[in-house]
């Protein structure tokens, strides 16, 4: 999320939206604007889909600056894990087994899924999946049980080769927990799981986001033009297949020409791809057999170097669908009034945004300093979420101090921590540091009382140690940098020196990652790329547990490991809130407001409300749209 998180097969890392709204219309006070229950509490409104769908036309869609798709294989590795590869690229061509959202609501949409509601038995250790016989691949073959088995076999081979080959991988979970996967008939798969998992977790993090049926009849090859491999369940064969598919996926120049990527079961297929900018054009799949047949002929995903460049295309009417950055707010009304006019809507996405600590950065003993809870508490006291929401986001956000936010509404949003665990107070931050052996000398906060006692600096922090570290952040949108700069400015009042350095989103998620990029661990002390989205069951499993593949900062806490374990395997109905509250107190990161992710689109673009509200969750369903003009 931002490396956002779609847990399991694909992470959805999500760049911070930074989108702002008018004060009177934010999530904090606008009500539901007459929208359906799935988009209640949002910013803006979604016009009714009047008229009958018309066929034809091209829709232009804005990619997030610096974060276009760069990996086409749906089994995404950690280096390529993002919503921009998953939700707005891969999912248009290859459908997940279960569609993980209904508009902006984090609930499975079974009408858009490839399978019926799964059946759980034997204490959730047996799962029966019945696929819909109506779905077919573009080559005419039915999407069947064999395709599910193929996905599982190839994913197991990928993980065995390297855990980094599967974003969201956590040992003991998918695919490790599948003891056997068998096809009892051409459309039925029975999974045997090695232990009892929480059924909500299984639905959210295994079935809906980890298993994406792949075309076994077309992809069971190990070389270009090579023979088809019938026994893909043989681990050695599965490894050969995975290695070949991965290599093809890293060859960006062949995306549009490689016949592998033309066998799809989704509503669109790739037409062109620009290796320099990551822009891509996708055309309607004429063989698509899903419930919503595409009305438009093509969706062109345009690359931008900045939010300003994107907004210029909105004002000129060139762009059909784009994001709204806070810097564009002064001209928002202009965009809505210019012919043909634009509509806009925003809502926080599921998941969370955060500035996370690097517990493995040994530069200037930062690892020893950040391991002290009092230091993390002091930095948390430097964050003024209320001011950020009122000033930066113009009330188009809600306060969030852990992993669950109060919007979008779900059965879990009531668990959200909506008041500051460590309220904004620079004086309190100063007192915390002073109480643990730090004094200001020549303008720099300095350890003057080393040791491990309650009034000392802490283990392995020497006499005279100063606090100086690097903070890396995504250069788009501007609101990310503003929040980072606010923390840096407040820290300076304590005598803490923080050097900031911006990167593009794609650069940052490959750099500030102790799991997959350990060689860069000493290059950063904190990072902010955005956060995670795509949660159906909002546990931070794989993010804050010590074995998690998204534990980018190397955070370890046995108590948090136990709390996450309980939410994944236990039956305690309060397990999630206990996990979230503990994380909010222990601070593996400083959590940020859940801001409305606001999108804008031409009023000549029509479709059901859910097809626009789901943009706030980074899901893209252009097969639902039709055009009534240019």
Steps between C-alpha positions, in 0.01 A plus 500: 500500500577829351633151551130447617413159592315250323604215718615166369572455133539868443580785725322821431737766601351838445653843455358755741212669326552850627164596352323788675146622509293804597454529873122465491506185291751269661450163659463672832174671417350455157274204570427263219419760231201292393720205405430137572611336822828383349626856455357669809714766662693586188615829353314618192225312322449248223247596230228251421573273205228637275428365154575167339857375457653578163776308328841628396747768592834533677537596867818674614604423856781655704768278649644623828813709425811284521296189581383345175475122458834326452424131554237297317510153659221485762734312736676818604827499685575743779695736277201549270219494752261792466140588426622640170605155385206320659171689502534727197703267276509127570140481624373642173649198322492220757224481757546410867313192616284731713457870426607672824284812503147618438541861400676664792384234743763241599270206437530224240289557189391148412323620185839603362688196632611190313360266762202452727520569872754251643398228740704450819503173694713305749576804717581701186763248393302392193390758244285415200501743209250472215595698191243663274488304174423819307849649516728426208849591391542707188608183315160344573605262779291503817654644814509186709639322804822421316577871479467537877731201555746649253511829691561322831771274359691781330467725806637224725798465263556877506508513880724195528748669269489822702245644747551836326334355191158542659393835635325465832651162570512399866640157595225256596234685305415491129618293321675307782175422679351311205566132567320393185300651217290264292241531226202281589340592167596748223342793688560406865816542708544363850777651712633327810654746746756389757339673799195699601505862384242768571245460217486877442879502459485206257238672289680835498867411490508165326203453271417858399851639470742211466353272236463634150430223248756508219461346152659159555448396139705797372752567777618146581818546301865546599638654182378720220347271241575203723275200562216518749569343839208281598613419855533849648434359847849351491705757699792484257269572207319776689834668570591496131164652413529772763854592399391535139192707581697725734768563237234584243336740746826688553536548124284809477571562131300189401188562709284587200649240263549197725217251429509389865340823613222478240328204668272672750168449675454866594310772314813651342832395349819689437544688172806721552755564774759777528815374670622854567192635673299186597200637311278223364196465278256214549222401262174325572520122499231393249492152656434623854227294666463686828181663621591849377610506137714804413317783328811702420747383236816594685646648818822694462695528828708814463831560676575831674815642650310716747155571635519845335537341158201278568287790617581699189348216298188517717463875441550456128246216489754248370470265797184300569591361844765633738602563857458828686807625681465763772694754292219489245222598739489868409401394148267216592185699437640619169546140391144410596351793310707489183316318223432210506561525873640257752362317802714403797486268796733392779513274804786359710622166377503191716833453672727768636769755421814524709853626549690191603821463699807304392613289795803374304666832417826495695609843375560727799365220722152568372399135542576523871320830536185403311472176698419719804124538529532842665675632186221376273245646738679835490486508121132399506434800726639720220219409262193723499238301306220743577699786349599291199137411434372854547779677317641262241196284432230761564313242709504243220650237728446327832741457787667158517756385753547137415418244232122546479325822396139599557438527125405337272226343705532129567439256780850588623500880464328536837822366652700796374724700733372852429667696780872555539678239710784751537339844463685776320728679743854614429549571870401143589746370242776711653414375848511138386847538356626692804357237734709236323838666516503741205594866520552768239865591447597757239153463349519122466316248714774297666510192719649614831383210714588172326387171647200272521319641800158666483665845485776404256522521121483124451710201401795562267446875481833660596581818685484797263280327242297738286191418294547541129335285232360502145130506418410382149161580351300486178526820299141479381253617620620817669299428816736214582797734510303755701427252776861384506624859513266576790647214706854607407429859603354394834791261562743786443345677799613203708853510358449200270644532149311321224618513141225448246535355152223454241464211255238385254263241639646218291853591611407529866320167540810324368737693727340540844442129555712304748344170387581514130771766497716435807803662335329841527404466868754763609376758252181597680351535846140568402297475182162608366385351168133514595353186650287192441155442361275211400413367845194279526616377841722777642766308684857628457618146444809502271557871577581527870568140598869414514474245218297726273618562146378861530684564827700762312651654812607179674259553791481218755277467804399157638181646648396638161590168337267327747219750444523460122509121540180518702321705236605256226444170681284579801129531558504800736262758345709777656831371360520763226440796728752363751758466223434848362505668841828333596664612177372854549667508840829333406555710187680305230407813306332835537153455353352772283148628433283293270449756227232497235643370175315726262444418134358714223338391175315653207125515541473352153638179650216297647476193716355364824602674823718210611716530189607847613499456878735202467764733355547629856613147588729493192281241324429561135195356318483685167291218355209667684543836322362647181551833327231745393734747332866590438 
